[in-house]
């Protein structure tokens, strides 16, 4: 029997840890004080008051002790050239510089791309997650398979499966594989196969068959518990290609079929039972719930990490 109880315990521990991190990030995100937004307005107003008399050809205010001199009046040539030195009206490019930078998901949406280039903790592929996307065009069947292929065979995934295989061998789960290099190789192949099969069934085959969207659409709205409830509910609710919410047949049926295919194909004979297949099914969906939670709060953690890095670079 595969040691799924230990896997569930690790999942719960990881979820508790990430919950603490996400709560801390949300608690520290406070709006800027009003005076910070107008801190430069006096200087701006002063600069505008100095430039506007020149632009109209009116003499500048002279020092009271020196008195006003007629020669200080701006000549027609000066009046003609002065407007060129004034600050130009804010152009769209200047206005966009003051707004928050677009996330990779928003860029993907604006360019019409179906996926993003984001990575969880800057490592694991997170290509099927869109932040603040709203209504976007559905993915074609080909795009769904391409996105899963891109994620499943990303170099970071091979390292991830290697780590999982090492933990499995240290716990001696599935003793039929044995120990040593041969046992590790078998566990690595099984972990890779489980991940690829489940990925294609849940993210490509079933979504293409039932016309459902395999992407995770981040909520980003509300408090911690509201967003947590939204993330957990995605195991049962998903977006259809029509844009409406639907029962997540792709997740429920896809993970079940994936568990059956992998269990009865290449795992040890002792594990080829219905009860073990049901355990694998439940464990895979538990991991998917955890992944939805991470995908929901990863943008908050990323912004917090970027802010801390920026603050450290400032003198």
C-alpha positions, 0 to 999 in steps of 0.5 A, a space after each residue: 500500500 502506498 503511504 498516503 496517510 503520511 502524504 496527507 499529513 504533509 499536505 495539511 502541514 504545508 497548508 497550515 504553513 502557507 496559511 500563516 504566510 498568506 495571512 501575514 501578507 494580507 495583514 501587512 498590505 495597508 493603503 498608503 496614507 493620504 498625505 503621501 499622495 499629495 506630498 509633492 503637490 506644493 512643489 508642483 504648484 510652486 513650479 506651475 506658479 513660476 512658469 505661468 507668468 513667463 508663458 503669458 509674458 508677464 514680469 516675474 515677481 521681483 525681490 522686494 528689496 531690489 524692486 521691479 525692473 522693466 527689463 525683467 519683462 519677458 520679450 516676445 521671443 522669450 514668451 514664444 520659447 518659454 512654453 517649450 520649457 514648461 512641463 508637457 501635459 501628462 501623456 498616456 505613457 506617463 500616466 501608465 508609469 504611475 500605475 502598478 505594473 501589470 502581472 504576467 497574467 494580465 499581460 497574457 490576457 492583453 496579448 490574447 495568450 491563453 496562459 501565463 508565464 508565472 511560476 510558483 515561488 519562481 520555480 514550479 510552472 504555474 502557466 494555467 493560472 490567471 490573475 484578475 482575468 475576468 472574462 477571457 476567450 476559452 481555450 481550444 482543445 489543442 491549447 489545453 494539451 499544449 499547456 499541459 505538455 508545457 507544464 508536465 515536461 518543464 525542467 523544474 518538474 523533473 527536479 520536483 519528482 526527484 525530491 518526491 521520490 527521495 522522500 518516498 524511498 526514505 519512508 520506504 513507501 511501496 516496499 515492492 520497489 525495494 531500496 538502492 538505486 534501482 528502487 529510487 529509479 522505479 519510484 522516480 518513474 512512478 512519480 513522473 508517470 503519476 504526475 503526467 497522467 493526472 495532469 493530462 486527464 485533469 488539464 487536457 483530456 477531460 476539459 476538451 471532452 466536457 468543454 471546461 476551462 482547466 485554468 485557475 482564475 484567481 479571485 484576489 477579492 475579499 479577506 483571507 477566509 473568503 478567498 480560501 473558501 473560493 480556492 477550496 471550492 474550485 475542486 467542485 466548481 470550474 468555469 466552462 468554455 461558455 464562461 459559466 460556472 459548472 460542476 468540475 467533472 474534469 477534476 473529479 472524473 479526470 483524477 479518478 481515471 488517472 489514479 486507476 490508470 497509474 495504479 493498474 499499469 506500473 505500480 507494485 502488484 500489492 497496490 493494485 486494489 480498488 481500495 488503494 485506487 480510491 486512496 490514490 484518487 482522494 490524495 490526488 484531489 487533496 493535492 489539487 486543493 492545496 495547489 488551488 490554495 497556493 495559486 490563490 495567495 501566491 500573488 500576495 506573497 510575490 508582491 510582499 517579497 518584491 516590496 521587501 526587496 525594493 525596500 532593501 535596495 533603497 538607501 
